Amino acid sequence: MFIAFGFLVVLGSVFGSYAALGGHFGALFQPFEFVLIAGAALGAYISANSGKSVKLLLNALPGVLKASPYNKSMYMELMALLYVILNKARRDGLMSIESDIEDPSASALFSEYPRILRDAKLVEFITDYLRIMISGNMSAFEIETLMDQEIEAFQHERSIPSHSLRDVADGLPAFGIVAAVLGVIKALASVDQPPAILANLISEAMVGTFLGILLAYGFVAPLAASVERRMVSSVKVLECIKVTLLASMNGYPPPLAVEFGRKVLYSSVRPSFLELEEHVRQTKSGAAKKVDGPAL
């Protein structure tokens, strides 16, 4: 959302200023310069990455045009789900949630939180570690180590698109210089032409440098930063789940375990203590109607 607005600001500022200074847009219309620079950058990207890396980038790009799903309301829903799961497990025993984690899509508990259920990675992360907790064969320290390793692998994989885009941004000015050098070579090969024609050829050559720098710092580098921010947000939600589950394993009651998870969130999406307390209180009453037995 913001990235599209930013791109419009870049275009308006650059070309608006150029027009205000008396520049002619016809001089900038060099489609083959653009094809040369963009094509060379695309070819370099393809040669430097695997098919899986390209697929990760294609999956990541649509997300930057949308608002981040990891907002305050999503985290409130996530913490409500974790509270209900941990509360049920604490009251009725870990085995009572086995059917819920084996088939979350058919679980009445998970179905109350559709936003979480739609995120396959979150559901997988929650259910996998609850399954490990039910097995009772691993200590909290061992599970924490395993969580850290999985989060690190997830972060590394999700970082590939932003890193590759930054590499493309770093290379675009150089490809712009290549286009400019080729234009200068073309101009020098026409040295027998009148000065007006030579000046026009040289100005066309300089468009290559302009396009390379504009594409690099005005579009591709901000796009890489946006993809990276989305990746960081997707990692932070896993850390929230990790801290909450570990707090429960270490003996803290569900309200405190959820509070541990709240503390690791960024301030822009972190609900206040009172907001979370009120939300948990409402979740308690809802859980009491859904699950047999009184809520703790």
SERO-4910 file (N, C-alpha, C, O; in steps of 0.05 Angstrom, whole numbers):
BEGIN
 pado doro    nc1    nc2    nc3   cac1   cac2   cac3    cc1    cc2    cc3    oc1    oc2    oc3
  Met    A     17    -24      0      0      0      0     18     25      0     16     42    -18
  Phe    A     34     27     20     52     51     22     73     51      1     82     72     -9
  Ile    A     81     27     -8    103     25    -28     93     36    -55    108     50    -69
  Ala    A     67     31    -61     56     42    -86     55     72    -85     61     86   -105
  Phe    A     47     83    -62     46    112    -59     75    124    -61     79    145    -73
  Gly    A     94    110    -48    122    119    -50    132    120    -78    146    138    -86
  Phe    A    125     99    -94    134     99   -122    123    123   -137    136    135   -154
  Leu    A     97    129   -132     85    152   -145     99    178   -137    103    196   -154
  Val    A    107    180   -112    122    204   -103    149    206   -117    157    228   -126
  Val    A    163    183   -120    188    183   -134    184    193   -163    199    210   -172
  Leu    A    165    181   -177    160    189   -205    152    218   -207    162    232   -225
  Gly    A    134    227   -190    125    254   -191    148    274   -185    150    294   -199
  Ser    A    164    267   -165    186    286   -158    207    287   -180    217    309   -187
  Val    A    215    264   -191    236    264   -211    227    276   -237    239    295   -248
  Phe    A    205    266   -248    196    276   -275    182    303   -273    183    318   -292
  Gly    A    170    309   -250    158    335   -246    180    357   -245    177    378   -258
  Ser    A    201    351   -231    223    370   -230    237    374   -257    244    396   -265
  Tyr    A    239    351   -271    251    352   -298    235    370   -317    246    386   -332
  Ala    A    208    367   -315    191    383   -332    192    412   -324    192    430   -341
  Ala    A    193    417   -298    194    445   -288    219    459   -296    220    483   -299
  Leu    A    241    444   -300    266    455   -308    268    459   -339    288    468   -349
  Gly    A    246    452   -352    245    456   -381    254    432   -397    258    435   -421
  Gly    A    256    409   -385    265    385   -399    243    374   -417    219    379   -412
  His    A    251    360   -438    232    348   -457    231    318   -452    252    305   -453
  Phe    A    207    308   -448    204    280   -442    212    262   -466    219    238   -462
  Gly    A    211    273   -489    219    257   -513    248    248   -511    255    226   -521
  Ala    A    265    265   -498    293    257   -495    297    234   -477    316    219   -479
  Leu    A    278    230   -458    280    208   -439    268    182   -449    272    161   -438
  Phe    A    253    184   -471    239    160   -481    259    143   -498    262    147   -522
  Gln    A    272    125   -484    292    108   -496    285     79   -489    297     68   -471
  Pro    A    265     67   -502    256     40   -493    277     19   -494    277      1   -477
  Phe    A    295     21   -514    316      0   -515    337      2   -493    349    -18   -486
  Glu    A    341     26   -483    358     30   -460    346     15   -436    360      1   -421
  Phe    A    320     18   -433    306      5   -411    307    -25   -414    312    -40   -395
  Val    A    303    -35   -439    304    -64   -444    332    -74   -438    335    -96   -426
  Leu    A    352    -59   -446    380    -68   -440    385    -71   -410    395    -91   -401
  Ile    A    378    -50   -395    383    -49   -366    367    -70   -352    377    -86   -336
  Ala    A    340    -69   -356    322    -88   -342    328   -117   -350    327   -135   -333
  Gly    A    333   -121   -376    338   -148   -385    364   -159   -374    365   -183   -366
  Ala    A    385   -143   -373    410   -152   -362    407   -158   -332    419   -177   -322
  Ala    A    393   -140   -318    388   -145   -289    372   -170   -284    379   -186   -266
  Leu    A    352   -175   -301    336   -199   -298    353   -224   -304    351   -244   -289
  Gly    A    369   -223   -325    386   -245   -331    406   -251   -309    411   -275   -303
  Ala    A    417   -230   -297    436   -234   -275    423   -246   -251    434   -263   -238
  Tyr    A    398   -237   -246    383   -248   -223    377   -278   -228    381   -294   -209
  Ile    A    368   -285   -252    362   -313   -257    387   -331   -255    386   -353   -244
  Ser    A    409   -321   -265    434   -337   -264    445   -339   -236    459   -359   -230
  Ala    A    438   -321   -218    449   -322   -191    430   -336   -171    438   -340   -148
  Asn    A    407   -344   -180    387   -356   -162    377   -382   -173    378   -388   -197
  Ser    A    366   -398   -155    354   -424   -162    324   -420   -168    313   -399   -163
  Gly    A    312   -441   -178    283   -440   -183    267   -435   -158    247   -421   -158
  Lys    A    277   -447   -136    263   -443   -110    265   -414   -101    245   -403    -90
  Ser    A    288   -401   -105    291   -373    -98    272   -355   -114    261   -336   -103
  Val    A    270   -361   -140    252   -346   -157    223   -349   -148    208   -330   -147
  Lys    A    216   -374   -140    189   -379   -131    183   -364   -105    162   -353   -101
  Leu    A    203   -363    -86    200   -348    -61    195   -319    -67    179   -306    -53
  Leu    A    210   -308    -86    206   -279    -93    179   -274   -104    166   -254    -97
  Leu    A    170   -292   -122    143   -288   -134    121   -290   -114    101   -277   -116
  Asn    A    126   -307    -93    106   -309    -71    106   -285    -53     86   -277    -41
  Ala    A    130   -272    -50    133   -250    -32    123   -223    -44    114   -206    -29
  Leu    A    126   -220    -70    120   -194    -82     91   -185    -79     86   -162    -73
  Pro    A     71   -203    -83     43   -193    -79     37   -182    -51     21   -165    -48
  Gly    A     51   -193    -31     46   -185     -4     54   -156      2     42   -143     20
  Val    A     74   -145    -13     83   -118     -7     63    -97    -15     64    -74     -6
  Leu    A     44   -105    -32     23    -86    -41     -1    -86    -23    -19    -70    -26
  Lys    A     -1   -103     -3    -23   -105     16    -14    -97     44     10    -97     50
  Ala    A    -33    -90     61    -26    -84     89    -16   -109    102    -26   -131     96
  Ser    A      2   -106    121     13   -129    135     -9   -143    151    -25   -130    165
  Pro    A    -11   -170    149    -32   -184    165    -25   -185    194    -42   -191    211
  Tyr    A      0   -179    201      9   -182    229      5   -155    243     24   -141    250
  Asn    A    -20   -148    248    -27   -124    262    -37   -130    290    -37   -153    298
  Lys    A    -46   -110    304    -55   -114    332    -78   -133    334    -78   -150    352
  Ser    A    -98   -130    317   -121   -147    319   -114   -177    314   -126   -195    326
  Met    A    -95   -181    296    -86   -209    290    -72   -220    315    -77   -243    322
  Tyr    A    -55   -204    328    -41   -214    352    -61   -219    375    -57   -237    390
  Met    A    -81   -202    377   -101   -207    397   -115   -234    393   -121   -249    412
  Glu    A   -121   -240    368   -134   -265    361   -115   -288    367   -123   -309    377
  Leu    A    -89   -285    360    -70   -306    365    -67   -311    395    -66   -334    403
  Met    A    -65   -290    411    -62   -294    439    -87   -306    452    -86   -320    472
  Ala    A   -110   -299    441   -135   -311    450   -135   -341    445   -143   -357    462
  Leu    A   -126   -349    421   -125   -377    414   -105   -392    433   -111   -413    443
  Leu    A    -82   -380    437    -62   -393    454    -72   -395    483    -68   -415    496
  Tyr    A    -86   -375    492    -98   -376    519   -118   -399    521   -116   -414    541
  Val    A   -136   -401    502   -156   -422    503   -143   -450    503   -151   -467    518
  Ile    A   -124   -453    485   -110   -479    484    -96   -486    510   -100   -508    521
  Leu    A    -81   -467    520    -65   -472    545    -84   -475    569    -78   -491    587
  Asn    A   -106   -460    569   -125   -462    591   -138   -490    591   -141   -502    612
  Lys    A   -145   -500    568   -158   -526    566   -138   -548    574   -145   -567    588
  Ala    A   -113   -545    564    -92   -565    571    -86   -565    601    -81   -586    613
  Arg    A    -86   -541    613    -80   -539    642   -102   -551    659    -97   -563    679
  Arg    A   -127   -547    650   -150   -556    666   -155   -586    661   -160   -601    681
  Asp    A   -155   -594    636   -163   -622    630   -140   -641    623   -144   -664    618
  Gly    A   -115   -629    622    -92   -645    615    -85   -642    586   -102   -635    569
  Leu    A    -60   -647    579    -50   -642    552    -64   -660    532    -68   -652    509
  Met    A    -72   -684    540    -85   -702    521   -112   -692    512   -123   -700    491
  Ser    A   -124   -673    527   -150   -662    519   -149   -646    494   -170   -641    481
  Ile    A   -125   -636    486   -123   -619    462   -112   -635    438   -107   -624    417
  Glu    A   -108   -661    442    -96   -678    421   -113   -677    395   -102   -674    374
  Ser    A   -139   -680    398   -156   -681    374   -156   -653    360   -158   -652    335
  Asp    A   -153   -632    375   -152   -605    363   -127   -601    346   -129   -589    325
  Ile    A   -105   -610    356    -80   -605    342    -75   -625    319    -60   -620    301
  Glu    A    -88   -649    321    -85   -668    299   -100   -660    274    -91   -665    252
  Asp    A   -122   -646    277   -138   -637    254   -149   -609    260   -173   -607    266
  Pro    A   -132   -588    259   -141   -561    266   -165   -551    250   -182   -537    260
  Ser    A   -166   -559    224   -188   -549    207   -215   -560    216   -235   -547    211
  Ala    A   -215   -583    230   -240   -594    240   -245   -588    269   -264   -597    281
  Ser    A   -226   -573    281   -228   -567    310   -247   -544    315   -244   -522    303
  Ala    A   -265   -547    333   -283   -525    341   -267   -503    354   -275   -480    352
  Leu    A   -245   -510    367   -229   -491    381   -215   -472    361   -216   -448    363
  Phe    A   -202   -484    341   -187   -469    321   -207   -453    302   -200   -431    293
  Ser    A   -230   -465    298   -248   -452    279   -259   -425    289   -269   -409    274
  Glu    A   -255   -420    315   -263   -394    327   -244   -372    319   -249   -349    324
  Tyr    A   -221   -380    307   -200   -360    301   -192   -364    272   -170   -374    266
  Pro    A   -209   -355    253   -205   -361    224   -180   -348    213   -167   -359    195
  Arg    A   -172   -324    223   -148   -311    213   -123   -328    219   -105   -329    202
  Ile    A   -122   -340    241   -100   -357    248   -101   -383    232    -80   -393    222
  Leu    A   -125   -394    229   -128   -419    215   -120   -416    186   -111   -436    174
  Arg    A   -123   -393    174   -116   -389    146    -86   -387    142    -76   -391    120
  Asp    A    -71   -382    163    -42   -381    161    -30   -408    167    -27   -416    190
  Ala    A    -23   -423    146    -14   -451    149     11   -453    166     14   -471    182
  Lys    A     29   -433    163     54   -434    179     49   -431    208     61   -446    224
  Leu    A     32   -413    216     26   -409    244     13   -434    256     20   -443    278
  Val    A     -6   -445    242    -20   -469    252      0   -492    254     -1   -507    274
  Glu    A     17   -495    235     37   -517    236     56   -513    260     62   -532    274
  Phe    A     65   -488    264     83   -483    286     70   -489    313     83   -501    330
  Ile    A     46   -479    316     32   -484    342     27   -513    346     33   -524    368
  Thr    A     16   -527    327      8   -555    331     32   -573    333     32   -592    349
  Asp    A     54   -567    319     77   -585    320     89   -584    349     96   -605    360
  Tyr    A     91   -561    361    103   -559    387     84   -568    409     93   -577    430
  Leu    A     59   -564    405     40   -575    425     41   -606    424     38   -619    444
  Arg    A     44   -617    400     47   -646    397     72   -656    412     71   -677    425
  Ile    A     94   -641    409    118   -648    423    115   -646    453    124   -663    469
  Met    A    100   -625    462     95   -622    491     78   -645    501     83   -654    524
  Ile    A     59   -654    485     42   -676    494     59   -702    497     54   -718    515
  Ser    A     79   -705    479     95   -730    481    110   -732    507    115   -753    517
  Gly    A    117   -708    519    130   -708    545    158   -718    546    169   -724    567
  Asn    A    171   -721    522    198   -733    521    220   -712    519    243   -719    519
  Met    A    212   -686    518    232   -665    515    228   -644    537    206   -638    544
  Ser    A    251   -634    546    250   -612    566    244   -586    553    245   -583    528
  Ala    A    237   -566    569    232   -539    558    257   -528    544    255   -515    524
  Phe    A    280   -534    555    305   -524    543    309   -537    515    317   -523    497
  Glu    A    304   -563    513    307   -576    487    288   -566    467    294   -563    443
  Ile    A    263   -562    475    243   -551    457    250   -523    448    246   -515    425
  Glu    A    260   -507    467    269   -479    460    291   -480    439    290   -464    420
  Thr    A    310   -498    442    332   -500    423    321   -508    395    329   -497    375
  Leu    A    302   -527    395    290   -535    370    275   -513    357    276   -509    333
  Met    A    260   -497    373    245   -474    363    264   -454    350    259   -443    329
  Asp    A    286   -448    364    305   -429    354    316   -437    327    320   -421    309
  Gln    A    322   -463    325    333   -473    300    313   -471    277    320   -464    255
  Glu    A    287   -477    283    267   -476    262    262   -446    254    260   -440    231
  Ile    A    261   -429    274    257   -400    268    280   -389    251    277   -373    233
  Glu    A    305   -398    258    328   -388    244    327   -398    215    333   -383    196
  Ala    A    320   -423    210    317   -434    183    295   -419    168    299   -413    144
  Phe    A    273   -414    181    251   -400    168    259   -372    161    253   -362    139
  Gln    A    274   -358    179    283   -331    173    303   -331    150    301   -313    133
  His    A    321   -350    149    340   -351    127    326   -355    101    333   -342     81
  Glu    A    307   -373    100    292   -378     75    277   -354     66    277   -346     42
  Arg    A    263   -341     85    247   -317     78    264   -293     72    254   -273     61
  Ser    A    290   -294     78    308   -271     73    318   -272     44    329   -252     34
  Ile    A    316   -294     31    327   -297      4    316   -277    -16    331   -265    -30
  Pro    A    289   -272    -17    279   -253    -36    290   -224    -32    298   -211    -51
  Ser    A    291   -215     -7    301   -188     -2    330   -186     -8    339   -165    -19
  His    A    346   -206     -2    375   -205     -8    380   -205    -38    397   -191    -48
  Ser    A    364   -221    -53    368   -222    -82    360   -196    -94    372   -187   -114
  Leu    A    338   -183    -84    330   -157    -95    351   -136    -89    356   -118   -106
  Arg    A    363   -137    -66    385   -118    -60    408   -121    -79    421   -102    -87
  Asp    A    414   -146    -85    436   -151   -105    429   -139   -132    446   -128   -145
  Val    A    404   -142   -140    395   -130   -165    397   -100   -164    406    -87   -183
  Ala    A    389    -88   -142    391    -59   -138    420    -49   -140    426    -29   -151
  Asp    A    438    -65   -128    466    -58   -129    477    -59   -157    496    -44   -164
  Gly    A    466    -77   -174    477    -81   -201    465    -62   -221    477    -57   -242
  Leu    A    441    -51   -216    428    -35   -236    443    -10   -244    444     -4   -268
  Pro    A    456      5   -225    472     28   -235    494     20   -254    501     34   -272
  Ala    A    506     -4   -249    528    -13   -266    517    -20   -294    529    -14   -314
  Phe    A    493    -32   -295    481    -38   -321    473    -12   -335    474    -10   -359
  Gly    A    466      9   -319    461     35   -331    486     47   -344    484     59   -365
  Ile    A    508     42   -331    534     52   -342    540     36   -368    550     48   -387
  Val    A    534     10   -368    538     -6   -392    522      6   -415    532     10   -438
  Ala    A    497     12   -410    480     24   -430    491     51   -439    490     58   -463
  Ala    A    501     67   -420    512     93   -427    537     90   -444    541    105   -463
  Val    A    554     71   -437    579     67   -452    573     58   -481    585     68   -500
  Leu    A    553     40   -484    545     32   -511    535     56   -527    540     58   -551
  Gly    A    520     74   -513    510     97   -526    532    116   -535    531    128   -557
  Val    A    552    119   -518    575    136   -525    591    124   -548    600    138   -566
  Ile    A    594     97   -548    607     84   -571    592     89   -597    604     95   -617
  Lys    A    565     88   -595    549     94   -618    553    122   -627    555    128   -651
  Ala    A    555    141   -608    558    169   -615    586    174   -628    588    189   -647
  Leu    A    607    161   -617    633    165   -628    636    153   -656    652    162   -672
  Ala    A    620    132   -661    621    120   -687    607    138   -708    610    134   -732
  Ser    A    593    159   -698    580    177   -716    593    205   -715    579    225   -717
  Val    A    619    205   -711    633    230   -706    632    248   -731    637    272   -729
  Asp    A    626    236   -754    624    252   -778    598    267   -781    594    282   -800
  Gln    A    579    263   -762    553    276   -763    555    304   -752    574    311   -738
  Pro    A    535    321   -758    535    348   -748    534    349   -717    525    330   -705
  Pro    A    543    371   -705    543    372   -676    516    368   -663    514    356   -641
  Ala    A    495    377   -675    468    373   -664    461    344   -661    449    335   -641
  Ile    A    468    328   -682    462    299   -681    479    286   -660    470    268   -645
  Leu    A    505    293   -658    523    281   -638    513    288   -610    513    270   -593
  Ala    A    504    312   -606    494    320   -579    470    303   -572    467    295   -549
  Asn    A    453    298   -592    429    282   -586    436    254   -580    424    242   -562
  Leu    A    456    243   -594    465    215   -588    477    213   -560    473    193   -546
  Ile    A    492    233   -552    505    233   -526    484    235   -504    486    222   -483
  Ser    A    464    252   -509    442    255   -489    427    229   -486    419    222   -463
  Glu    A    423    215   -508    409    189   -506    426    169   -490    415    153   -475
  Ala    A    452    171   -494    470    153   -479    468    157   -449    468    138   -433
  Met    A    466    183   -441    464    189   -412    439    179   -399    437    176   -375
  Val    A    418    175   -416    393    165   -405    397    137   -391    384    131   -372
  Gly    A    416    122   -402    422     95   -390    431     98   -361    421     83   -344
  Thr    A    449    116   -356    458    120   -328    435    129   -310    432    120   -288
  Phe    A    419    148   -321    396    158   -306    377    135   -299    368    133   -276
  Leu    A    370    118   -318    351     97   -314    362     76   -294    347     67   -276
  Gly    A    387     70   -296    399     50   -278    398     59   -249    391     44   -231
  Ile    A    405     84   -244    405     95   -217    376     98   -207    371     92   -184
  Leu    A    358    108   -224    330    112   -215    317     85   -208    304     83   -188
  Leu    A    321     65   -225    309     39   -219    321     26   -194    306     14   -179
  Ala    A    347     30   -190    360     18   -167    350     30   -141    341     16   -123
  Tyr    A    353     56   -138    347     69   -113    319     80   -109    310     85    -87
  Gly    A    305     82   -132    277     92   -130    256     70   -129    234     74   -120
  Phe    A    264     45   -138    244     24   -140    253     -3   -128    240    -13   -110
  Val    A    275    -13   -138    283    -41   -129    292    -41   -100    285    -59    -85
  Ala    A    309    -22    -92    318    -22    -64    295    -18    -44    294    -32    -24
  Pro    A    276      1    -49    253      2    -31    236    -23    -31    226    -31    -10
  Leu    A    234    -36    -54    219    -61    -56    232    -82    -39    219    -97    -25
  Ala    A    259    -83    -40    273   -103    -23    269    -97      6    266   -116     22
  Ala    A    269    -71     14    265    -64     42    237    -72     51    233    -81     74
  Ser    A    217    -69     34    190    -76     41    187   -106     44    174   -115     63
  Val    A    199   -121     27    198   -151     29    212   -159     55    203   -178     68
  Glu    A    234   -146     62    248   -153     86    232   -147    111    232   -162    130
  Arg    A    218   -124    111    201   -117    134    178   -138    138    172   -145    160
  Arg    A    167   -147    116    146   -168    118    158   -194    129    144   -208    144
  Met    A    182   -200    121    196   -224    132    200   -221    162    195   -240    177
  Val    A    209   -198    171    214   -194    199    188   -197    215    188   -208    237
  Ser    A    166   -187    204    140   -190    218    132   -219    220    121   -227    240
  Ser    A    137   -235    199    129   -263    199    146   -279    219    137   -299    229
  Val    A    171   -270    224    188   -283    244    179   -275    272    179   -292    290
  Lys    A    172   -250    276    164   -241    302    140   -256    313    139   -261    337
  Val    A    121   -263    296     97   -277    305    105   -305    315     92   -315    334
  Leu    A    125   -317    303    134   -343    312    148   -341    339    145   -358    356
  Glu    A    162   -319    343    175   -314    369    155   -310    391    159   -319    414
  Cys    A    133   -297    384    111   -293    403     99   -320    412     95   -324    436
  Ile    A     95   -338    393     84   -364    399    104   -380    416     97   -393    436
  Lys    A    130   -378    408    151   -392    422    152   -384    452    152   -402    469
  Val    A    153   -358    457    155   -349    485    130   -357    501    133   -364    525
  Thr    A    107   -356    489     82   -363    503     82   -393    511     76   -399    534
  Leu    A     89   -410    492     89   -439    497    110   -446    518    105   -463    535
  Leu    A    134   -434    516    155   -440    535    148   -431    563    154   -444    583
  Ala    A    134   -408    565    126   -398    591    106   -418    604    107   -423    628
  Ser    A     88   -429    587     69   -449    597     84   -474    606     77   -486    627
  Met    A    104   -483    591    119   -506    598    134   -503    625    139   -522    639
  Asn    A    142   -478    630    156   -472    654    138   -467    678    147   -459    700
  Gly    A    112   -473    675     94   -473    697     77   -448    701     62   -447    720
  Tyr    A     79   -428    684     64   -404    687     35   -409    677     31   -424    658
  Pro    A     15   -398    691    -13   -401    683    -18   -387    656     -3   -369    648
  Pro    A    -39   -395    641    -44   -384    615    -44   -353    613    -32   -342    594
  Pro    A    -57   -339    632    -56   -309    629    -28   -298    630    -21   -279    615
  Leu    A    -10   -309    647     17   -300    648     33   -309    624     50   -294    614
  Ala    A     28   -333    614     42   -342    591     36   -324    567     54   -318    551
  Val    A     11   -317    564      3   -299    542     16   -271    546     24   -258    526
  Glu    A     19   -263    571     32   -237    577     62   -238    568     72   -218    558
  Phe    A     74   -261    572    102   -264    562    103   -260    532    121   -247    522
  Gly    A     84   -272    518     83   -268    489     78   -239    481     90   -230    461
  Arg    A     62   -225    496     56   -197    490     82   -180    491     86   -162    475
  Lys    A     99   -187    510    123   -170    515    143   -171    492    159   -152    490
  Val    A    142   -191    475    162   -193    454    153   -179    429    168   -177    409
  Leu    A    128   -168    428    118   -155    404    129   -127    401    136   -114    421
  Tyr    A    129   -118    376    137    -90    371    115    -71    382     92    -78    383
  Ser    A    124    -47    390    105    -29    403     82    -21    384     60    -15    393
  Ser    A     87    -21    358     66    -13    339     43    -32    338     21    -25    330
  Val    A     47    -57    345     26    -78    344     20    -90    371      3   -108    374
  Arg    A     35    -81    392     31    -94    418      7    -82    433      6    -57    437
  Pro    A    -12    -98    440    -34    -88    456    -25    -81    484     -5    -92    494
  Ser    A    -38    -62    496    -30    -55    524    -38    -77    543    -52    -95    536
  Phe    A    -27    -75    567    -34    -95    588    -63    -97    593    -75   -118    595
  Leu    A    -76    -73    594   -105    -73    600   -121    -84    577   -141    -98    580
  Glu    A   -113    -77    552   -126    -88    528   -125   -118    528   -144   -132    522
  Leu    A   -101   -129    534    -98   -157    533   -113   -171    556   -126   -191    552
  Glu    A   -113   -158    580   -127   -169    602   -157   -170    596   -170   -190    602
  Glu    A   -168   -149    585   -196   -149    578   -203   -170    557   -223   -183    558
  His    A   -185   -172    537   -189   -192    516   -189   -220    527   -205   -237    520
  Val    A   -170   -226    545   -168   -252    557   -193   -258    574   -203   -280    575
  Arg    A   -203   -237    588   -227   -240    604   -251   -248    587   -267   -265    594
  Gln    A   -253   -235    564   -275   -241    546   -271   -270    534   -290   -284    531
  Thr    A   -246   -277    529   -240   -303    519   -246   -325    539   -256   -346    532
  Lys    A   -242   -318    565   -249   -337    586   -278   -344    586   -286   -367    587
  Ser    A   -295   -323    584   -324   -328    584   -332   -343    559   -350   -361    561
  Gly    A   -320   -337    536   -327   -352    511   -317   -381    513   -331   -399    503
  Ala    A   -294   -385    525   -283   -412    527   -300   -429    545   -303   -453    541
  Ala    A   -311   -417    566   -327   -431    585   -353   -442    572   -363   -463    580
  Lys    A   -362   -428    551   -386   -438    538   -379   -459    517   -396   -476    510
  Lys    A   -354   -459    507   -347   -478    486   -336   -504    498   -339   -525    485
  Val    A   -324   -503    521   -311   -526    533   -324   -533    559   -331   -516    575
  Asp    A   -327   -558    564   -340   -567    589   -323   -559    612   -298   -560    611
  Gly    A   -335   -552    634   -321   -546    658   -317   -516    661   -317   -501    641
  Pro    A   -313   -506    685   -309   -478    690   -282   -469    681   -262   -484    683
  Ala    A   -280   -443    671   -254   -432    664   -238   -425    688   -250   -418    709
  Leu    A   -212   -427    686   -195   -420    710   -193   -390    713   -180   -381    732
***
